[in-house]
């Protein structure tokens, strides 16, 4: 019996935003399919969002990306109603965010969501420790409690020893770490990050991405992350939503976006991406062509012949043991006397972890004549990655639909 899908933490339905004093005529035009530019020319109103429908699940890093003017920053500011929608509904944890009065909305923002800004948003007259603990001060925590908690988060982002410094005394990367610590210190369910790393130098930006991924493995927060950088989206995102002119072009896992772009706009985004660096073994792996679970040489040979293979993957119950060739079995059977067991003829071969990049798997596949087994640290066997599948996926999956379908099954 299949499991029921989890209820989304955030549900957005029919969300529209028209910027202007009289949005009514513009709304009629957008629903009639008139373009964003034509609506602006006719009404002087700008379409920020056009019929957005999204489900965001607890514990995911949900990336919203697009070019400048696509509506991504407008969208993230609707989550905590910093921008009011023209039409539509927003539900967070089963609470209708649109139905909150001013006092309820203030508590909602304080307890449900925290935000990390592109340009840090730190208070220059407060020390690092005071900036990190500011949200707790607003929530009413005493100084001792908020200082202790703020120190924990400073340590988590690698800034122990900087607590008495002021923002102006820190580098850009350090300031952004303070902003991240401040958002995490408030211990809200949801973290909103609007182009949080885009103002940083490339090396510092990469380090912050690594730190966010490492923290997320421990914290399992729900993070909505805005970026215009596809490489960043593919690196950190569990789910990616791509916006164009206020409309959703595609929503999916990174590998789905990369292998099956929904339209020309998304395809242009992914065209120059290094697939070998982004895609992992578990994305393209398949079941082994010949899985042997018998110790009897004749039975194993019969199975290989039946499946038209000259090798097989050997298992002891569910534990992967290695590869045996048909030639080795035939040679052993032809010997006089008592024969060894299948496991004695099995060769240990290199394996890869499910999250290994194809960039790492490809050289290994070139060094051995068999598809590379995908095995977890605990010995759990997942499948195999063949050279043919990788070539199909890494060259042009859109030209080889059959290869892509097989690779993603």
C-alpha positions as a Python dict, from the first residue, in 0.01 Angstrom:
ca = {
    (1, 'X'): (0, 0, 0),
    (2, 'X'): (145, 341, -98),
    (3, 'X'): (193, 604, 171),
    (4, 'X'): (-27, 913, 178),
    (5, 'X'): (169, 1222, 67),
    (6, 'X'): (269, 1450, 354),
    (7, 'X'): (64, 1766, 403),
    (8, 'X'): (261, 2068, 278),
    (9, 'X'): (380, 2314, 542),
    (10, 'X'): (310, 2604, 305),
    (11, 'X'): (31, 2605, 48),
    (12, 'X'): (-10, 2887, -202),
    (13, 'X'): (-312, 2893, -430),
    (14, 'X'): (-404, 3134, -710),
    (15, 'X'): (-164, 3405, -598),
    (16, 'X'): (-162, 3728, -801),
    (17, 'X'): (12, 4058, -741),
    (18, 'X'): (-56, 4370, -947),
    (19, 'X'): (144, 4680, -859),
    (20, 'X'): (-63, 4993, -904),
    (21, 'X'): (-347, 5194, -753),
    (22, 'X'): (-632, 5037, -952),
    (23, 'X'): (-550, 4670, -1018),
    (24, 'X'): (-899, 4566, -1131),
    (25, 'X'): (-864, 4623, -1508),
    (26, 'X'): (-512, 4477, -1507),
    (27, 'X'): (-638, 4164, -1327),
    (28, 'X'): (-903, 4114, -1596),
    (29, 'X'): (-637, 4143, -1863),
    (30, 'X'): (-392, 3905, -1697),
    (31, 'X'): (-662, 3642, -1654),
    (32, 'X'): (-749, 3687, -2021),
    (33, 'X'): (-391, 3598, -2112),
    (34, 'X'): (-262, 3944, -2204),
    (35, 'X'): (116, 3975, -2173),
    (36, 'X'): (289, 4156, -1890),
    (37, 'X'): (430, 4420, -2126),
    (38, 'X'): (95, 4486, -2294),
    (39, 'X'): (-77, 4523, -1957),
    (40, 'X'): (186, 4774, -1846),
    (41, 'X'): (144, 4972, -2169),
    (42, 'X'): (-237, 4972, -2145),
    (43, 'X'): (-286, 5030, -1770),
    (44, 'X'): (44, 5151, -1624),
    (45, 'X'): (25, 4858, -1382),
    (46, 'X'): (296, 4596, -1338),
    (47, 'X'): (218, 4227, -1301),
    (48, 'X'): (437, 4095, -1019),
    (49, 'X'): (285, 3748, -980),
    (50, 'X'): (52, 3558, -1210),
    (51, 'X'): (-149, 3266, -1070),
    (52, 'X'): (118, 3108, -847),
    (53, 'X'): (34, 2766, -702),
    (54, 'X'): (297, 2602, -479),
    (55, 'X'): (330, 2332, -214),
    (56, 'X'): (636, 2354, 11),
    (57, 'X'): (704, 2062, 242),
    (58, 'X'): (860, 2069, 587),
    (59, 'X'): (1236, 2022, 602),
    (60, 'X'): (1308, 2109, 237),
    (61, 'X'): (1534, 2374, 92),
    (62, 'X'): (1293, 2519, -163),
    (63, 'X'): (1471, 2740, -416),
    (64, 'X'): (1285, 3006, -615),
    (65, 'X'): (1491, 3136, -904),
    (66, 'X'): (1464, 3349, -1211),
    (67, 'X'): (1615, 3651, -1383),
    (68, 'X'): (1576, 4007, -1261),
    (69, 'X'): (1210, 4107, -1279),
    (70, 'X'): (1083, 3748, -1275),
    (71, 'X'): (894, 3799, -947),
    (72, 'X'): (1105, 3586, -712),
    (73, 'X'): (1166, 3856, -448),
    (74, 'X'): (805, 3964, -476),
    (75, 'X'): (696, 3608, -410),
    (76, 'X'): (910, 3552, -100),
    (77, 'X'): (774, 3872, 56),
    (78, 'X'): (424, 3730, 29),
    (79, 'X'): (509, 3441, 262),
    (80, 'X'): (515, 3672, 564),
    (81, 'X'): (289, 3937, 405),
    (82, 'X'): (551, 4206, 374),
    (83, 'X'): (370, 4245, 42),
    (84, 'X'): (-7, 4197, 30),
    (85, 'X'): (-140, 3992, -263),
    (86, 'X'): (-395, 4127, -504),
    (87, 'X'): (-567, 3789, -500),
    (88, 'X'): (-502, 3438, -369),
    (89, 'X'): (-446, 3238, -52),
    (90, 'X'): (-143, 3155, 165),
    (91, 'X'): (-161, 2882, 429),
    (92, 'X'): (127, 2814, 668),
    (93, 'X'): (102, 2512, 895),
    (94, 'X'): (-272, 2506, 841),
    (95, 'X'): (-309, 2875, 936),
    (96, 'X'): (-468, 3111, 684),
    (97, 'X'): (-205, 3384, 671),
    (98, 'X'): (-446, 3614, 485),
    (99, 'X'): (-692, 3603, 774),
    (100, 'X'): (-450, 3733, 1038),
    (101, 'X'): (-512, 4075, 1192),
    (102, 'X'): (-224, 4316, 1262),
    (103, 'X'): (-142, 4174, 1606),
    (104, 'X'): (-166, 3814, 1489),
    (105, 'X'): (49, 3895, 1185),
    (106, 'X'): (317, 4044, 1409),
    (107, 'X'): (328, 3727, 1621),
    (108, 'X'): (324, 3514, 1304),
    (109, 'X'): (630, 3691, 1165),
    (110, 'X'): (811, 3674, 1497),
    (111, 'X'): (748, 3306, 1571),
    (112, 'X'): (700, 3138, 1234),
    (113, 'X'): (947, 3295, 992),
    (114, 'X'): (1286, 3463, 1005),
    (115, 'X'): (1465, 3629, 719),
    (116, 'X'): (1822, 3660, 588),
    (117, 'X'): (1873, 3957, 358),
    (118, 'X'): (2105, 4012, 61),
    (119, 'X'): (2282, 4305, 224),
    (120, 'X'): (2292, 4153, 571),
    (121, 'X'): (2044, 4390, 742),
    (122, 'X'): (2254, 4415, 1058),
    (123, 'X'): (2216, 4698, 1307),
    (124, 'X'): (2547, 4888, 1298),
    (125, 'X'): (2517, 5029, 1651),
    (126, 'X'): (2476, 4683, 1808),
    (127, 'X'): (2749, 4427, 1865),
    (128, 'X'): (2755, 4091, 1692),
    (129, 'X'): (2609, 3913, 1996),
    (130, 'X'): (2336, 4179, 2027),
    (131, 'X'): (2248, 4144, 1658),
    (132, 'X'): (2224, 3765, 1684),
    (133, 'X'): (2009, 3778, 1997),
    (134, 'X'): (1786, 4062, 1879),
    (135, 'X'): (1494, 3839, 1782),
    (136, 'X'): (1499, 3676, 2124),
    (137, 'X'): (1497, 4019, 2288),
    (138, 'X'): (1184, 4109, 2090),
    (139, 'X'): (1030, 3779, 2204),
    (140, 'X'): (1094, 3874, 2567),
    (141, 'X'): (1391, 3652, 2659),
    (142, 'X'): (1609, 3789, 2940),
    (143, 'X'): (1966, 3893, 2862),
    (144, 'X'): (2131, 3585, 3013),
    (145, 'X'): (1915, 3341, 2814),
    (146, 'X'): (1942, 3522, 2482),
    (147, 'X'): (2319, 3571, 2519),
    (148, 'X'): (2370, 3201, 2587),
    (149, 'X'): (2160, 3101, 2288),
    (150, 'X'): (2320, 3360, 2062),
    (151, 'X'): (2664, 3225, 2155),
    (152, 'X'): (2554, 2876, 2051),
    (153, 'X'): (2458, 2999, 1705),
    (154, 'X'): (2771, 3211, 1667),
    (155, 'X'): (2968, 2895, 1734),
    (156, 'X'): (2754, 2705, 1480),
    (157, 'X'): (2846, 2955, 1204),
    (158, 'X'): (3212, 2971, 1306),
    (159, 'X'): (3220, 3317, 1467),
    (160, 'X'): (3312, 3238, 1826),
    (161, 'X'): (3537, 3520, 1947),
    (162, 'X'): (3365, 3788, 1739),
    (163, 'X'): (3074, 3851, 1974),
    (164, 'X'): (3197, 4193, 2095),
    (165, 'X'): (3276, 4322, 1744),
    (166, 'X'): (3053, 4558, 1549),
    (167, 'X'): (2932, 4479, 1194),
    (168, 'X'): (3164, 4740, 1040),
    (169, 'X'): (3462, 4546, 1179),
    (170, 'X'): (3365, 4227, 991),
    (171, 'X'): (3414, 4112, 634),
    (172, 'X'): (3112, 4066, 407),
    (173, 'X'): (3118, 3689, 459),
    (174, 'X'): (3136, 3730, 836),
    (175, 'X'): (2848, 3976, 832),
    (176, 'X'): (2635, 3730, 639),
    (177, 'X'): (2721, 3461, 893),
    (178, 'X'): (2593, 3694, 1164),
    (179, 'X'): (2272, 3740, 965),
    (180, 'X'): (2232, 3364, 932),
    (181, 'X'): (2300, 3311, 1304),
    (182, 'X'): (2042, 3578, 1390),
    (183, 'X'): (1778, 3409, 1176),
    (184, 'X'): (1853, 3066, 1324),
    (185, 'X'): (1866, 3197, 1679),
    (186, 'X'): (1500, 3296, 1665),
    (187, 'X'): (1423, 2923, 1618),
    (188, 'X'): (1138, 2982, 1374),
    (189, 'X'): (993, 2701, 1164),
    (190, 'X'): (1074, 2871, 835),
    (191, 'X'): (1382, 3054, 709),
    (192, 'X'): (1341, 3303, 424),
    (193, 'X'): (1665, 3381, 237),
    (194, 'X'): (1639, 3650, -31),
    (195, 'X'): (1953, 3647, -250),
    (196, 'X'): (2135, 3592, 79),
    (197, 'X'): (2472, 3504, -74),
    (198, 'X'): (2468, 3703, -399),
    (199, 'X'): (2661, 4003, -258),
    (200, 'X'): (2952, 3780, -153),
    (201, 'X'): (3271, 3702, -339),
    (202, 'X'): (3257, 3365, -521),
    (203, 'X'): (3482, 3181, -275),
    (204, 'X'): (3297, 3313, 32),
    (205, 'X'): (2968, 3240, -141),
    (206, 'X'): (3069, 2878, -195),
    (207, 'X'): (3171, 2850, 171),
    (208, 'X'): (2834, 2989, 282),
    (209, 'X'): (2654, 2738, 61),
    (210, 'X'): (2856, 2458, 220),
    (211, 'X'): (2773, 2589, 566),
    (212, 'X'): (2402, 2614, 489),
    (213, 'X'): (2398, 2256, 359),
    (214, 'X'): (2585, 2133, 668),
    (215, 'X'): (2354, 2319, 906),
    (216, 'X'): (2046, 2191, 723),
    (217, 'X'): (2162, 1831, 766),
    (218, 'X'): (2141, 1890, 1143),
    (219, 'X'): (1847, 2129, 1171),
    (220, 'X'): (1603, 2016, 897),
    (221, 'X'): (1454, 2364, 872),
    (222, 'X'): (1214, 2465, 598),
    (223, 'X'): (1414, 2711, 391),
    (224, 'X'): (1285, 2925, 104),
    (225, 'X'): (1590, 3044, -84),
    (226, 'X'): (1582, 3308, -359),
    (227, 'X'): (1858, 3319, -620),
    (228, 'X'): (1922, 3415, -982),
    (229, 'X'): (2211, 3165, -1003),
    (230, 'X'): (2119, 2821, -1138),
    (231, 'X'): (2444, 2663, -1016),
    (232, 'X'): (2358, 2778, -663),
    (233, 'X'): (2001, 2651, -698),
    (234, 'X'): (2116, 2311, -821),
    (235, 'X'): (2374, 2283, -545),
    (236, 'X'): (2155, 2355, -244),
    (237, 'X'): (1796, 2301, -354),
    (238, 'X'): (1580, 1999, -276),
    (239, 'X'): (1308, 2150, -498),
    (240, 'X'): (1349, 2432, -749),
    (241, 'X'): (1079, 2664, -882),
    (242, 'X'): (1169, 2874, -1188),
    (243, 'X'): (981, 3200, -1248),
    (244, 'X'): (948, 3407, -1563),
    (245, 'X'): (748, 3732, -1579),
    (246, 'X'): (569, 3642, -1257),
    (247, 'X'): (462, 3296, -1378),
    (248, 'X'): (592, 2954, -1284),
    (249, 'X'): (775, 2786, -1569),
    (250, 'X'): (866, 2466, -1384),
    (251, 'X'): (881, 2316, -1035),
    (252, 'X'): (1078, 2001, -965),
    (253, 'X'): (1383, 1831, -820),
    (254, 'X'): (1718, 1955, -954),
    (255, 'X'): (1765, 1649, -1174),
    (256, 'X'): (1415, 1689, -1319),
    (257, 'X'): (1486, 2052, -1407),
    (258, 'X'): (1818, 1957, -1560),
    (259, 'X'): (1709, 1650, -1757),
    (260, 'X'): (1355, 1750, -1854),
    (261, 'X'): (1324, 2129, -1890),
    (262, 'X'): (959, 2224, -1928),
    (263, 'X'): (1001, 2499, -2187),
    (264, 'X'): (1254, 2698, -2390),
    (265, 'X'): (1311, 2941, -2103),
    (266, 'X'): (1415, 2665, -1861),
    (267, 'X'): (1613, 2490, -2133),
    (268, 'X'): (1814, 2808, -2190),
    (269, 'X'): (1887, 2820, -1816),
    (270, 'X'): (2022, 2465, -1799),
    (271, 'X'): (2200, 2450, -2135),
    (272, 'X'): (2548, 2530, -2006),
    (273, 'X'): (2528, 2350, -1672),
    (274, 'X'): (2800, 2092, -1603),
    (275, 'X'): (2572, 1791, -1564),
    (276, 'X'): (2851, 1564, -1446),
    (277, 'X'): (2908, 1788, -1146),
    (278, 'X'): (2538, 1823, -1058),
    (279, 'X'): (2388, 1480, -1126),
    (280, 'X'): (2454, 1197, -883),
    (281, 'X'): (2468, 820, -905),
    (282, 'X'): (2124, 768, -752),
    (283, 'X'): (1967, 979, -1028),
    (284, 'X'): (2085, 759, -1317),
    (285, 'X'): (2130, 418, -1153),
    (286, 'X'): (1932, 113, -1268),
    (287, 'X'): (1874, -239, -1132),
    (288, 'X'): (2162, -477, -1210),
    (289, 'X'): (2120, -666, -1538),
    (290, 'X'): (2195, -1002, -1378),
    (291, 'X'): (2151, -1044, -1002),
    (292, 'X'): (2278, -1378, -868),
    (293, 'X'): (2159, -1511, -534),
    (294, 'X'): (2258, -1877, -566),
    (295, 'X'): (2581, -2049, -465),
    (296, 'X'): (2524, -2326, -723),
    (297, 'X'): (2755, -2272, -1019),
    (298, 'X'): (2531, -2448, -1272),
    (299, 'X'): (2226, -2247, -1165),
    (300, 'X'): (2425, -1923, -1182),
    (301, 'X'): (2555, -2011, -1530),
    (302, 'X'): (2204, -2100, -1647),
    (303, 'X'): (2076, -1764, -1521),
    (304, 'X'): (2355, -1573, -1700),
    (305, 'X'): (2287, -1751, -2028),
    (306, 'X'): (1916, -1693, -1994),
    (307, 'X'): (1971, -1321, -1950),
    (308, 'X'): (2238, -1304, -2220),
    (309, 'X'): (2507, -1172, -1986),
    (310, 'X'): (2870, -1271, -1944),
    (311, 'X'): (2883, -1145, -1584),
    (312, 'X'): (2658, -1124, -1281),
    (313, 'X'): (2633, -939, -950),
    (314, 'X'): (2662, -1169, -650),
    (315, 'X'): (2459, -1124, -332),
    (316, 'X'): (2444, -1296, 3),
    (317, 'X'): (2080, -1235, 87),
    (318, 'X'): (2068, -855, 40),
    (319, 'X'): (2439, -789, 91),
    (320, 'X'): (2638, -713, -223),
    (321, 'X'): (2949, -931, -258),
    (322, 'X'): (3098, -847, -599),
    (323, 'X'): (3098, -956, -964),
    (324, 'X'): (3154, -1299, -1116),
    (325, 'X'): (3217, -1368, -1487),
    (326, 'X'): (3062, -1644, -1692),
    (327, 'X'): (3410, -1741, -1806),
    (328, 'X'): (3523, -1798, -1446),
    (329, 'X'): (3220, -2020, -1376),
    (330, 'X'): (3265, -2221, -1696),
    (331, 'X'): (3636, -2275, -1624),
    (332, 'X'): (3556, -2392, -1270),
    (333, 'X'): (3283, -2633, -1387),
    (334, 'X'): (3522, -2794, -1636),
    (335, 'X'): (3774, -2876, -1363),
    (336, 'X'): (3766, -3233, -1227),
    (337, 'X'): (3676, -3297, -867),
    (338, 'X'): (3485, -3081, -621),
    (339, 'X'): (3408, -2729, -728),
    (340, 'X'): (3432, -2412, -518),
    (341, 'X'): (3126, -2205, -435),
    (342, 'X'): (3018, -1904, -638),
    (343, 'X'): (3137, -1667, -366),
    (344, 'X'): (3491, -1803, -408),
    (345, 'X'): (3492, -1690, -772),
    (346, 'X'): (3352, -1347, -693),
    (347, 'X'): (3572, -1044, -761),
    (348, 'X'): (3546, -739, -538),
    (349, 'X'): (3494, -428, -749),
    (350, 'X'): (3494, -56, -671),
    (351, 'X'): (3159, 85, -558),
    (352, 'X'): (3021, 438, -527),
    (353, 'X'): (2787, 605, -282),
    (354, 'X'): (2440, 715, -401),
    (355, 'X'): (2532, 1084, -369),
    (356, 'X'): (2857, 1051, -567),
    (357, 'X'): (2867, 1294, -859),
    (358, 'X'): (2886, 1151, -1209),
    (359, 'X'): (3208, 1350, -1241),
    (360, 'X'): (3355, 1106, -988),
    (361, 'X'): (3177, 796, -1120),
    (362, 'X'): (3273, 836, -1486),
    (363, 'X'): (3650, 769, -1449),
    (364, 'X'): (3574, 459, -1244),
    (365, 'X'): (3337, 331, -1513),
    (366, 'X'): (3608, 372, -1774),
    (367, 'X'): (3850, 161, -1573),
    (368, 'X'): (3630, -148, -1549),
    (369, 'X'): (3414, -334, -1803),
    (370, 'X'): (3105, -356, -1578),
    (371, 'X'): (2847, -103, -1460),
    (372, 'X'): (2953, 49, -1128),
    (373, 'X'): (2757, -75, -822),
    (374, 'X'): (2594, 192, -602),
    (375, 'X'): (2627, 88, -238),
    (376, 'X'): (2567, 284, 86),
    (377, 'X'): (2816, 301, 372),
    (378, 'X'): (2614, 37, 555),
    (379, 'X'): (2641, -204, 260),
    (380, 'X'): (2287, -145, 132),
    (381, 'X'): (2285, -204, -245),
    (382, 'X'): (2091, 49, -455),
    (383, 'X'): (2166, -30, -820),
    (384, 'X'): (2430, 13, -1090),
    (385, 'X'): (2548, 299, -1310),
    (386, 'X'): (2643, 202, -1664),
    (387, 'X'): (2878, 390, -1894),
    (388, 'X'): (2611, 399, -2165),
    (389, 'X'): (2356, 560, -1935),
    (390, 'X'): (2603, 826, -1824),
    (391, 'X'): (2702, 909, -2180),
    (392, 'X'): (2335, 943, -2274),
    (393, 'X'): (2260, 1172, -1980),
    (394, 'X'): (2577, 1381, -2001),
    (395, 'X'): (2565, 1448, -2374),
    (396, 'X'): (2210, 1555, -2456),
    (397, 'X'): (1922, 1382, -2279),
    (398, 'X'): (1667, 1572, -2484),
    (399, 'X'): (1793, 1409, -2804),
    (400, 'X'): (1770, 1062, -2652),
    (401, 'X'): (1434, 1043, -2481),
    (402, 'X'): (1454, 667, -2441),
    (403, 'X'): (1793, 693, -2271),
    (404, 'X'): (1670, 965, -2041),
    (405, 'X'): (1364, 769, -1943),
    (406, 'X'): (1576, 468, -1859),
    (407, 'X'): (1826, 678, -1668),
    (408, 'X'): (1567, 840, -1447),
    (409, 'X'): (1368, 529, -1363),
}
